[in-house]
Amino acid sequence: MGVEMLIVLAGIFVAVVVGVIFITKGQRRIPTQSAKHVRGRKTVGGTRQFLPLKVNQAGVMPIIFASSILLFPQAFFNFMLSRDRNSAVWNFLHDIFARQTFSWNIMFIGMIFFFCYFWTAVTFNPKDMAENLKNYGTFIPGYRPGSRTADYLEKVMIRITYVGASFLALIAILPTIVSTLVVGEENYLIAGFFGGTSLLIVVSVVIDLVDKIDSHLVMRNYKGLLEKK
């Protein structure tokens, strides 16, 4: 590879890491308003806050689930093809589920979207969240507490989950795109550095470590790790 190609690959790598950090830390902040209460001569409450909803609620789990499930038909058809090399049916199915093919990438993207919404539906309950807001005397301006708030939260979560799932799908197939358009299919190992499960896990672990160190420093009355002196 020439110097120009190395510069291009370095730029792609930095852009991917920045994008992963942006989506991992990204939030949809919904403004909330607490009701005012009169206690004696004092009026408490009435403050404006926000309810943070993560863009990537599922993390790296959808990619792990999707890639793990796609391994089963791939291994099965490889086994059947080894027993009967001349079978047109097994050859056809083997080519469909072969890794990094167009059909495999389409199924991979579809399963990532499915597991993103599935994981979000399991971990995020808009009815419970709306009920908790109601119990604490907090409401979303323009929406009545209760079912209207729950419907609004569910609608917002569906939209931002679509953004998170699209980004995960892009990161998952990015090594295939880089190997096809930039470095060539024979250099797929090099393209593997630009996406996939490993990059998401590394970035997520580093972000979690920095957050824990920062909270530990703040708890002991020090400045945060990333704060300017």
Protein Blocks (a to p, Z undefined) as FASTA:
>chain_A
ZZklmmmmmmmmmmmmmmmmmmmmpccddddddddddehjaceejiacdddddfblnlmm
lmmmmmmmmmmmmmmmmmmmmmmmmlmklmmmmmmmpghiaklmmmmmmmmmmmmmmmmm
mmpcfklmmmmmmmnopacehiaehjkmmmmmmmmmmmmmmmmmmmmmmmmmmmmmmmmm
mnopklmmmmmmngcjklmmmmmmmmmmmmmmmmmmmmnopacfkbcZZ
